Amino acid sequence: DGDGDNDVWEIVGLDAKFPLNQVRVYNRWGELIYTSKEGDYSSSPWDGTYQGAKLPVGSYYYIIEKATDGSIEPINGVVSIIRKI
């Protein structure tokens, strides 16, 4: 909502600990809506938008590849968008 509090999904220390990481976020239909730069998530973290438009309140599926070469098992889960009314 632009108030400077939780406006992006910050994953603290990801780039330092896993320099070959890549983060992907999908909507509930499995459409890829965000992909980070390999090893550089912190330069452009996901901000809850897709193609420049704010996404609706809801749950989104993520996969964090800790190493894009497949040598480390990925982490997956759900991240939710909650907006103030």
C-alpha positions as CSV (number, residue, x, y, z in Angstrom):
1,D,0.0,0.0,0.0
2,G,3.1,2.2,-0.2
3,D,3.4,3.1,3.5
4,G,6.9,1.6,3.6
5,D,5.9,-1.3,5.9
6,N,5.9,-4.7,4.2
7,D,5.5,-3.3,0.7
8,V,7.8,-6.0,-0.6
9,W,8.4,-9.6,0.3
10,E,11.8,-9.4,2.0
11,I,13.7,-12.7,2.4
12,V,16.6,-11.6,4.6
13,G,20.0,-13.1,3.9
14,L,18.9,-15.2,0.9
15,D,21.5,-13.9,-1.5
16,A,24.4,-14.1,1.0
17,K,23.6,-17.7,2.1
18,F,22.6,-19.0,-1.4
19,P,24.4,-17.0,-4.1
20,L,22.7,-19.1,-6.9
21,N,19.2,-18.6,-5.6
22,Q,16.1,-17.9,-7.7
23,V,12.6,-17.1,-6.4
24,R,9.4,-17.8,-8.4
25,V,5.9,-16.9,-7.4
26,Y,2.7,-18.4,-9.0
27,N,-0.9,-17.6,-8.8
28,R,-3.5,-20.2,-7.9
29,W,-3.9,-21.3,-11.5
30,G,-0.1,-22.1,-11.7
31,E,0.7,-19.0,-13.8
32,L,4.2,-17.7,-13.2
33,I,3.8,-14.1,-12.0
34,Y,7.3,-13.3,-10.7
35,T,10.9,-14.5,-11.2
36,S,13.9,-13.0,-9.4
37,K,17.3,-12.4,-10.9
38,E,19.5,-15.4,-10.2
39,G,21.4,-14.8,-7.0
40,D,20.1,-11.3,-6.7
41,Y,16.7,-11.4,-5.1
42,S,17.4,-8.4,-2.8
43,S,17.8,-6.0,-5.8
44,S,14.2,-6.5,-6.9
45,P,12.1,-8.3,-4.3
46,W,8.5,-9.2,-5.2
47,D,6.2,-6.4,-4.5
48,G,2.8,-8.1,-4.9
49,T,2.4,-6.9,-8.5
50,Y,2.2,-8.6,-11.9
51,Q,2.9,-6.7,-15.1
52,G,2.8,-3.5,-13.1
53,A,-0.7,-4.1,-11.6
54,K,-1.4,-4.8,-7.9
55,L,-2.5,-8.3,-7.4
56,P,-5.7,-9.0,-5.4
57,V,-5.7,-10.1,-1.8
58,G,-5.0,-13.8,-1.7
59,S,-2.5,-16.6,-1.4
60,Y,0.3,-17.2,-3.9
61,Y,2.6,-20.2,-4.2
62,Y,6.3,-19.8,-4.2
63,I,9.4,-21.9,-5.0
64,I,12.8,-20.8,-3.8
65,E,15.6,-22.6,-5.6
66,K,18.5,-22.2,-3.3
67,A,20.8,-23.3,-6.1
68,T,19.7,-23.1,-9.7
69,D,21.9,-26.0,-10.6
70,G,19.5,-28.4,-8.7
71,S,22.2,-29.4,-6.2
72,I,20.1,-28.2,-3.2
73,E,16.4,-29.1,-2.6
74,P,14.1,-26.1,-3.2
75,I,11.8,-24.6,-0.6
76,N,8.2,-24.0,-1.4
77,G,5.2,-22.7,0.4
78,V,2.5,-20.0,0.4
79,V,2.8,-16.2,0.7
80,S,-0.3,-14.1,1.2
81,I,-1.2,-10.5,0.1
82,I,-3.1,-8.6,2.7
83,R,-4.0,-5.0,2.0
84,K,-5.4,-2.3,4.4
85,I,-8.9,-1.1,3.6
